[in-house]
């Protein structure tokens, strides 16, 4: 099927370029304009889409340090802290050990020992008359666990160990005698 020269020109012309033929300098300019237009649109989208930098788990805990310390003071578990701030266990433990708030966390843990010891007493007092032995054993174990936990958090107050300090003063001639014996041993070598 042969086409005339006029029909060929109509096929190669584009309506959006005012009827100028494709492939010439006009089409290149149009493509460049379109390309730069799309690039500008992409840049605008990138600027709009830029989200604030997501905070690390450590930064989240540092921002909420006061609340974390209050949770520790209220004898909340590490799991409660993890759930509330959506952080992992390692981050909570590192926060307690390495952050600038670690001394305050340790102090809050000591204070939480009082609440934990009260839990032990409460478990035993809530036992009802007529409980079966399984419930009594469970309550006894829970109370024992709470007392143990309180002792770990504040050993000075709730710990079992007692310290005995003894000071030995040399009031006899034993030290001079011992010195003589040691000298004789050194001389015999």
Buried (B, 14 or more C-beta within 10 A) or exposed (E): EEEEEEEEEEEEEEEEBEEBBBEEEBBEEBEEEEEEEEEEEEEEEEEEEEEEEEEEBBEBBBEBBEEBBEBBBEBBEEEEBBEEBEBEEEBBEBBBEEBEBEEBBBEBBBBBBBBBBEBBEEBEEEBEEEEEEEEEEBBEEBBEBBBBBBBEBBEEEBBEEEEEEEEEEEEEEEEEEEEEEEEEEEEEE
